[in-house]
Amino acid sequence: MDKRFFFLGTAVLVAIAVGAVNFAIANQTRRSAVVLAIGIPPQGLAQAGVARALYGARLAKNSKASPGATDLRLANAAFAAEPLAANALPVLVGGFMADGKPRKGDELLQLAGQMTRRDRLINAMLIDQELPKNRPEQVVHLFGRAMAVNLEVRSFYLERLAAATSLPGSLQALVPMLGRAPDWSAEYWGAVVLRPQAVPQAGLLRLRIAGQPWNQRNVLDTDPELIRALVEAKQFETAAALASALGLKRQPPEILANPSFSSIPRFPPVDWDLLESGEIGVSIDSRTGTLRLSSLPASNAVVARQLTSLSPGRYRLGWKVSGLDSAPGSELRVRLACVDPSLSGGKSLDSALLTNGAGNKVIDVSSSACRWFWVTVELNTMKVDSGVDVSIDHVSLRREAGKAIR
C-alpha cells in the first residue's frame, strides 16, 4: 500500500514538474515576467524578455536612455543561457554604448541585425546608427525592411526617425527617402514638427525636397505648422524660403506678402498672421480684398503681423483704410520692430498712425545687426465708448530710391 502511494506521489510530482517546465518553455517570450517569477528553468528567454521590457520602458520616457543595472544583469544572464535570445541583444548593445565601448556595441548591433529582422528596437538602432554616416541607400534599405516586416509598429520607427532628424548627417539620408513621397511621409512630418530640436533640419529637408529633382511643392497639412515652428526657432531664412518654394508670392517692388489681402494666409507669420482675441475680431475677406477688424470699446492689441527681411534704407509705407471716421478716438497704427530687440539697441523703429482713406509715410531703417522685422497692425479703442468696425484695403511697404540710412 505504501509503495503504491509512493509511486503515485512521485508520478504527481513528476507531472507537476513537467507541466511547470512546459509552461516555462511555452511562455518564456509571451509571459516573461510570470516565468521569471516562478523561477522554473529554462529561464533564458524569460530573462531576455524582462530585460527588454525594462529597457523599453526607459526608452519610452527618454529615447537616449541607457539600460539600468537590472536590465543588463538579466540580459547578460539570458545571453549566457540562450545565445539566440534576440530580446537581450538591444539591451547589451545599449550597455556597450553607455560604457564607452561603441565599437563593441556596433559589432553586436550588426550581428543582431543579421540574426533577426523583426525586432523593432534593433531595426531602430540600426537606422539611428546609419543616419549620421551619409549612406542614404543603406538607411532606405533598413527603413524599408523595418516597415515591411512590422507595419503595426510604424509609429515607433517614425518617432525614432523624427528624433534622428536633428543629427548633422541626417539630411543626406532623409532627402531621397522623403523625396519619393512614401506612404508614411505624412506621419513623419506630423511627428517631426512636434520636436523643436529637429525643426531646423526638418525645415531644410522640406525645402530640399520642394526643389529639383523631387518637386514636392504640393502644400502638406503640416507645412504651415513647420513654417511657424521654424520662426519660433529663429530660423527665419529657412521659413521664408520654404514659404516661397511652396507658392507664397511677392510682387516686386512690394516687400510684403499679400499686401492687398486678396488671399487667405497659408503660411503665417511669413504671410499675415491674424491675432484674433476676445475683444477684437480679425478676418480677411479675400473676395473684396479686405482685412476686417471688429472691436469692443476699451481694447488695445496687435491684430495682424508679418515677418519680413529689411536692409538699412528708406521705405514708404502705404495704406487704404475705411471706418475710422465713424469711431472718433480710435487709432490704427502700423509699426516696424526688430524681431530681436537686442540687435537694434532695444529701440522700436518708427511707426505710422493710419488715417482714414489712402495715405503713406516714409520710414527709415537705420544700420544695425537686425535683418528680420515684424510689421504689425495695431488697433487701439481705449478712448471709444462703442464698438468699432474698420476695413483695411491694403498695407504696402516699398523701398525708396536713395542711399541707406546710417
C-alpha positions as CSV (number, residue, x, y, z in Angstrom):
1,M,0.0,0.0,0.0
2,D,2.8,2.4,1.0
3,K,4.7,1.6,-2.3
4,R,1.6,2.5,-4.3
5,F,1.2,5.8,-2.6
6,F,4.9,6.4,-3.0
7,F,4.8,5.8,-6.8
8,L,1.5,7.8,-7.1
9,G,3.0,10.7,-5.3
10,T,6.2,10.5,-7.4
11,A,4.1,10.4,-10.5
12,V,2.2,13.5,-9.5
13,L,5.3,15.4,-8.6
14,V,6.9,14.5,-11.9
15,A,3.7,15.5,-13.8
16,I,3.7,18.9,-11.9
17,A,7.4,19.4,-12.7
18,V,7.0,18.5,-16.4
19,G,3.9,20.8,-16.6
20,A,5.8,23.6,-15.0
21,V,8.8,23.2,-17.3
22,N,6.4,23.0,-20.3
23,F,4.7,26.2,-19.1
24,A,8.1,27.9,-18.7
25,I,9.1,26.8,-22.2
26,A,5.8,27.8,-23.8
27,N,5.6,31.2,-22.0
28,Q,9.2,32.5,-21.9
29,T,8.5,35.0,-24.6
30,R,4.8,35.8,-24.1
31,R,4.7,36.0,-20.3
32,S,8.3,36.5,-19.4
33,A,7.7,38.2,-16.1
34,V,5.5,35.3,-14.9
35,V,8.0,32.7,-15.9
36,L,10.8,34.6,-14.2
37,A,8.8,35.0,-11.0
38,I,8.1,31.2,-10.9
39,G,11.8,30.5,-11.2
40,I,11.5,27.2,-13.0
41,P,14.0,26.7,-15.8
42,P,14.6,27.3,-18.6
43,Q,14.9,31.0,-17.9
44,G,17.0,32.4,-20.7
45,L,14.3,33.7,-23.0
46,A,12.2,34.9,-20.0
47,Q,15.2,36.9,-18.6
48,A,15.7,38.4,-22.1
49,G,12.1,39.4,-22.3
50,V,12.0,41.1,-18.9
51,A,15.3,42.9,-19.6
52,R,13.9,44.1,-22.9
53,A,10.7,45.3,-21.3
54,L,12.5,47.3,-18.7
55,Y,14.8,48.9,-21.2
56,G,11.9,49.6,-23.5
57,A,10.1,51.4,-20.6
58,R,13.2,53.6,-20.2
59,L,13.3,54.4,-23.9
60,A,9.7,55.3,-23.9
61,K,10.4,58.1,-21.5
62,N,13.8,59.1,-23.0
63,S,14.9,57.9,-26.4
64,K,18.5,58.3,-25.4
65,A,18.3,56.3,-22.1
66,S,20.8,53.7,-21.2
67,P,19.9,50.3,-19.8
68,G,19.8,50.0,-16.0
69,A,21.8,47.6,-13.8
70,T,18.9,45.2,-13.6
71,D,18.3,45.3,-17.3
72,L,21.9,44.5,-18.0
73,R,22.1,41.7,-15.4
74,L,19.1,39.9,-16.8
75,A,20.3,40.4,-20.4
76,N,23.7,39.0,-19.7
77,A,22.3,36.0,-17.9
78,A,19.9,35.4,-20.7
79,F,22.6,35.7,-23.4
80,A,24.8,33.3,-21.4
81,A,22.0,30.7,-21.1
82,E,20.5,31.2,-24.6
83,P,22.7,33.0,-27.2
84,L,19.8,33.2,-29.6
85,A,17.7,35.2,-27.1
86,A,17.2,38.2,-29.5
87,N,15.4,40.2,-26.9
88,A,18.6,40.6,-24.9
89,L,20.6,42.0,-27.8
90,P,19.4,45.6,-27.8
91,V,19.9,45.8,-24.1
92,L,23.5,44.5,-24.5
93,V,24.1,47.0,-27.3
94,G,22.8,49.8,-25.2
95,G,25.1,48.7,-22.4
96,F,28.2,48.8,-24.5
97,M,27.3,52.3,-25.8
98,A,26.8,53.5,-22.2
99,D,30.1,52.0,-21.1
100,G,32.0,53.9,-23.8
101,K,32.6,50.9,-26.0
102,P,30.9,52.0,-29.2
103,R,32.9,49.6,-31.4
104,K,31.7,46.5,-29.5
105,G,28.2,47.9,-29.5
106,D,28.3,48.5,-33.3
107,E,29.7,45.0,-33.9
108,L,27.0,43.4,-31.8
109,L,24.3,45.5,-33.4
110,Q,25.3,44.4,-36.9
111,L,25.2,40.7,-35.7
112,A,21.8,41.3,-34.2
113,G,20.6,42.7,-37.4
114,Q,21.7,39.6,-39.2
115,M,20.0,37.4,-36.6
116,T,16.6,39.0,-36.7
117,R,14.7,41.4,-39.0
118,R,11.6,41.6,-36.8
119,D,12.9,43.2,-33.7
120,R,11.7,46.8,-33.9
121,L,14.3,48.1,-31.4
122,I,17.2,46.5,-33.2
123,N,15.9,47.9,-36.5
124,A,15.5,51.4,-34.9
125,M,19.1,51.2,-33.5
126,L,20.4,50.2,-37.0
127,I,18.6,53.2,-38.6
128,D,19.9,55.6,-35.9
129,Q,23.5,54.3,-36.5
130,E,23.3,54.8,-40.2
131,L,21.8,58.2,-40.4
132,P,25.0,60.2,-39.5
133,K,27.1,58.2,-41.9
134,N,25.8,59.7,-45.1
135,R,24.8,56.4,-46.6
136,P,21.2,57.1,-47.7
137,E,20.7,53.9,-49.7
138,Q,21.5,51.8,-46.6
139,V,19.1,53.9,-44.5
140,V,16.4,53.5,-47.2
141,H,17.0,49.7,-47.2
142,L,16.9,49.4,-43.4
143,F,13.8,51.6,-43.0
144,G,12.0,49.8,-45.9
145,R,12.9,46.4,-44.3
146,A,11.6,47.5,-40.9
147,M,8.4,48.9,-42.2
148,A,7.8,45.8,-44.4
149,V,8.0,43.3,-41.6
150,N,6.3,45.2,-38.8
151,L,3.7,47.6,-40.2
152,E,1.8,47.6,-36.9
153,V,4.6,49.4,-35.2
154,R,5.1,52.0,-37.9
155,S,4.7,54.9,-35.4
156,F,7.6,53.5,-33.4
157,Y,10.0,53.7,-36.3
158,L,8.7,57.1,-37.4
159,E,9.2,58.6,-33.9
160,R,12.8,57.3,-34.0
161,L,13.3,58.7,-37.4
162,A,11.8,62.1,-36.4
163,A,14.1,62.2,-33.4
164,A,17.1,61.4,-35.6
165,T,16.3,64.2,-37.9
166,S,18.3,66.6,-35.7
167,L,21.5,64.7,-36.4
168,P,24.0,66.6,-38.6
169,G,24.3,63.9,-41.2
170,S,20.7,63.0,-41.4
171,L,19.7,65.2,-44.4
172,Q,21.9,63.1,-46.8
173,A,19.8,60.1,-45.9
174,L,16.4,61.7,-45.5
175,V,16.2,63.7,-48.7
176,P,16.0,60.7,-51.1
177,M,13.7,58.9,-48.6
178,L,11.1,61.8,-48.2
179,G,11.7,63.0,-51.8
180,R,10.0,59.8,-53.0
181,A,6.9,60.8,-51.0
182,P,6.4,57.4,-49.3
183,D,3.0,56.5,-47.9
184,W,4.3,57.2,-44.4
185,S,5.6,60.7,-45.1
186,A,2.5,62.5,-43.7
187,E,3.0,60.6,-40.4
188,Y,6.7,61.5,-40.4
189,W,6.1,65.2,-40.8
190,G,3.4,65.1,-38.1
191,A,6.0,63.6,-35.7
192,V,9.0,65.8,-36.6
193,V,7.1,69.1,-36.4
194,L,6.5,68.4,-32.7
195,R,10.2,68.0,-31.9
196,P,11.7,71.5,-31.5
197,Q,15.3,70.2,-31.7
198,A,14.6,68.6,-35.1
199,V,12.7,71.6,-36.6
200,P,15.8,73.4,-38.1
201,Q,16.9,70.3,-40.0
202,A,13.3,69.4,-40.9
203,G,12.9,72.8,-42.5
204,L,16.0,72.3,-44.6
205,L,14.7,68.8,-45.5
206,R,11.3,70.1,-46.6
207,L,13.0,72.9,-48.6
208,R,15.3,70.4,-50.4
209,I,12.5,68.1,-51.5
210,A,10.4,71.0,-52.7
211,G,13.2,71.6,-55.3
212,Q,14.7,69.6,-58.1
213,P,14.6,66.7,-58.7
214,W,11.8,65.9,-56.2
215,N,9.5,68.8,-56.8
216,Q,7.3,68.1,-53.8
217,R,5.6,71.5,-53.9
218,N,2.0,70.5,-53.0
219,V,1.3,72.0,-49.6
220,L,1.1,69.4,-46.9
221,D,-1.2,69.8,-43.9
222,T,1.9,70.1,-41.7
223,D,3.7,72.8,-43.8
224,P,2.1,75.8,-42.1
225,E,3.0,74.2,-38.7
226,L,6.5,73.6,-39.8
227,I,6.9,77.2,-41.0
228,R,5.6,78.6,-37.7
229,A,7.9,76.3,-35.8
230,L,10.8,77.5,-37.9
231,V,10.0,81.1,-37.0
232,E,9.7,80.2,-33.3
233,A,13.2,78.5,-33.6
234,K,14.5,81.8,-35.2
235,Q,15.2,80.0,-38.5
236,F,13.8,83.0,-40.4
237,E,15.6,82.5,-43.7
238,T,14.5,78.8,-43.9
239,A,10.9,79.7,-43.1
240,A,10.8,82.5,-45.7
241,A,12.5,80.3,-48.4
242,L,10.2,77.4,-47.7
243,A,7.0,79.5,-47.9
244,S,8.3,81.0,-51.2
245,A,9.1,77.5,-52.6
246,L,5.5,76.4,-51.7
247,G,3.9,79.2,-53.5
248,L,3.9,82.4,-51.4
249,K,4.3,85.2,-53.9
250,R,5.8,88.7,-53.5
251,Q,5.4,91.1,-56.4
252,P,8.4,93.5,-56.6
253,P,8.9,96.2,-55.7
254,E,6.4,95.2,-52.9
255,I,8.1,93.8,-49.9
256,L,5.1,92.4,-48.0
257,A,3.3,89.3,-49.0
258,N,-0.4,89.6,-49.7
259,P,-0.5,93.4,-49.2
260,S,-4.0,93.7,-50.7
261,F,-5.4,90.9,-48.6
262,S,-6.5,89.1,-51.8
263,S,-6.0,85.6,-50.3
264,I,-6.4,83.8,-47.0
265,P,-2.9,83.5,-45.4
266,R,-1.5,80.0,-45.7
267,F,2.0,80.4,-44.1
268,P,1.8,82.8,-41.2
269,P,3.7,84.6,-39.9
270,V,5.7,84.8,-43.1
271,D,2.3,85.8,-44.6
272,W,-0.2,87.7,-42.5
273,D,-0.7,86.3,-39.0
274,L,-4.2,87.2,-37.8
275,L,-4.2,87.6,-34.0
276,E,-7.9,87.5,-33.0
277,S,-8.8,88.0,-29.4
278,G,-11.9,88.0,-27.2
279,E,-12.1,91.8,-27.6
280,I,-11.1,92.2,-31.3
281,G,-12.3,90.1,-34.2
282,V,-9.9,89.8,-37.2
283,S,-10.6,88.2,-40.6
284,I,-9.7,88.5,-44.3
285,D,-12.4,88.7,-46.9
286,S,-10.5,87.5,-50.0
287,R,-13.4,88.3,-52.3
288,T,-13.2,92.0,-51.6
289,G,-9.5,92.1,-50.6
290,T,-10.2,93.5,-47.2
291,L,-8.8,93.0,-43.7
292,R,-11.8,93.4,-41.4
293,L,-11.4,94.4,-37.7
294,S,-14.3,94.5,-35.3
295,S,-13.5,95.7,-31.8
296,L,-15.2,96.3,-28.5
297,P,-14.6,99.6,-26.8
298,A,-11.5,100.0,-24.5
299,S,-9.4,97.5,-26.4
300,N,-5.8,97.7,-27.5
301,A,-3.9,94.9,-29.3
302,V,-1.8,93.8,-32.2
303,V,-4.4,92.4,-34.7
304,A,-2.1,91.3,-37.5
305,R,1.6,90.8,-38.1
306,Q,4.0,89.7,-40.8
307,L,7.7,88.7,-40.7
308,T,9.9,90.2,-43.4
309,S,13.6,90.9,-44.1
310,L,14.7,94.5,-44.4
311,S,18.1,96.1,-45.1
312,P,19.1,99.6,-44.0
313,G,17.4,102.3,-46.1
314,R,14.3,104.4,-46.6
315,Y,10.9,102.8,-47.1
316,R,7.5,104.1,-48.0
317,L,4.5,102.6,-46.1
318,G,1.2,102.9,-47.9
319,W,-2.4,102.1,-46.8
320,K,-6.0,102.5,-47.6
321,V,-8.5,102.4,-44.6
322,S,-12.2,102.9,-44.1
323,G,-14.3,103.1,-41.0
324,L,-12.0,105.1,-38.7
325,D,-14.0,108.3,-39.2
326,S,-17.1,106.6,-37.7
327,A,-15.3,106.0,-34.4
328,P,-13.5,109.2,-33.3
329,G,-10.8,108.5,-30.8
330,S,-9.8,105.1,-32.2
331,E,-6.3,104.6,-33.5
332,L,-4.9,102.3,-36.1
333,R,-1.1,102.0,-36.3
334,V,1.5,100.1,-38.4
335,R,4.8,99.6,-36.6
336,L,8.2,98.1,-37.6
337,A,10.2,96.4,-34.9
338,C,13.2,94.1,-34.9
339,V,12.4,90.5,-34.1
340,D,15.3,90.6,-31.7
341,P,15.3,94.0,-29.9
342,S,18.9,93.5,-28.7
343,L,20.1,93.7,-32.3
344,S,18.6,97.2,-32.8
345,G,19.8,98.6,-29.5
346,G,16.4,97.9,-27.8
347,K,14.7,100.6,-29.9
348,S,11.5,100.2,-31.8
349,L,11.5,101.6,-35.3
350,D,9.3,104.3,-36.5
351,S,5.5,103.7,-36.7
352,A,2.7,105.3,-38.8
353,L,-0.6,106.4,-37.4
354,L,-3.0,105.4,-40.2
355,T,-5.7,107.9,-41.3
356,N,-9.0,107.2,-43.0
357,G,-8.7,106.8,-46.7
358,A,-5.5,106.5,-48.6
359,G,-2.2,107.6,-47.1
360,N,1.5,107.0,-46.9
361,K,4.6,107.7,-44.8
362,V,8.4,107.4,-45.1
363,I,10.0,105.1,-42.5
364,D,13.8,104.9,-42.1
365,V,15.6,101.7,-41.2
366,S,19.0,102.6,-39.8
367,S,22.1,100.4,-39.9
368,S,22.2,97.7,-37.3
369,A,22.7,94.0,-37.0
370,C,19.0,93.4,-37.3
371,R,17.7,91.9,-40.6
372,W,14.3,90.5,-39.7
373,F,11.4,92.6,-38.6
374,W,7.8,92.4,-37.5
375,V,5.4,94.6,-39.5
376,T,2.5,94.8,-37.0
377,V,-1.0,96.3,-37.3
378,E,-2.3,97.6,-34.0
379,L,-5.8,98.8,-33.1
380,N,-6.5,101.0,-30.0
381,T,-10.1,101.8,-29.0
382,M,-9.3,102.8,-25.4
383,K,-10.9,106.2,-26.0
384,V,-14.0,104.9,-27.7
385,D,-17.3,104.2,-25.9
386,S,-18.8,101.9,-28.6
387,G,-17.8,99.2,-30.9
388,V,-15.5,99.9,-33.8
389,D,-15.6,98.3,-37.3
390,V,-12.6,99.1,-39.6
391,S,-11.7,97.8,-43.0
392,I,-8.1,97.9,-44.5
393,D,-7.9,97.5,-48.2
394,H,-4.1,97.3,-48.3
395,V,-0.9,97.8,-46.4
396,S,2.2,98.1,-48.6
397,L,5.9,98.6,-48.0
398,R,8.3,99.6,-50.7
399,R,11.9,100.7,-50.7
400,E,12.6,104.3,-51.7
401,A,15.4,105.1,-54.1
402,G,18.4,106.6,-52.3
403,K,21.3,105.7,-50.1
404,A,20.9,103.6,-47.0
405,I,20.3,105.4,-43.7
406,R,23.2,105.2,-41.3
